[in-house]
Amino acid sequence: MMNTNASTLSLRMQRRLLNMQGMPASSMLDSVYAQHPPGTPTKPVKGPVSWLLDNPSRESPTEDWLAYRATCEQLVARHPNNPRAQDCLDAAQEVLTWRAALPEHLHFWREDKHEPGTR
């Protein structure tokens, strides 16, 4: 794991304004930051909400998104007939898939605090 200092953080913040090719974005909408999936359902879904679910931010480390996905998996298991639970899980998975496909030199979110599999 790399030590994060102010210059590393600043570099990561600057990456948010790059496009998918690693060049400066012509607009905020063209940036990798704007293209990061929201992590919540984007279409209206019917079904009761009997839980409080707070998704991580775009800047959150991937380990936070993995924990969020695990929470969504538990919701689906507890509420298998509620389409909202499955849509939340699908949205969390979309974030993780998007992040895995983005080249590492474009990662702008905070680094994980733990090595994979040590939590």
Phi, psi and omega in degrees: 000137182272141173287131179265124176239182185300321182290323177295316179298317179297318177300316179297321178295321180294328180298334181302332185265014175266158174268182184294342178269000179085010178261159177303132181290143179284339176207165178300324180295337180273354186278158177295329179299313181291334182274351178298125179301151185288334182085005176230157179303137182259350177246153179297134180232133176276154179134147181291150174251105180246030180210161174248119185232123182241109182281153178294166179274173177297329182277350183294147178296158181300326180299329176292322178291326176295319178294321177297316178299319179298321176296317179296322177298321177295321178298317179298319180295323181279332184230063187297338182263006180260111182296338178296320180298314180294322178294324176295318178296316179299320180293320178295319179294325178300318178298312183295322178294316179298314181296321180294331181276341182282128179303144185303327182290355176252000180296126181246347182280164181296148179288154174295146179275335184247149173292148180305134177081007181254004182282000000 
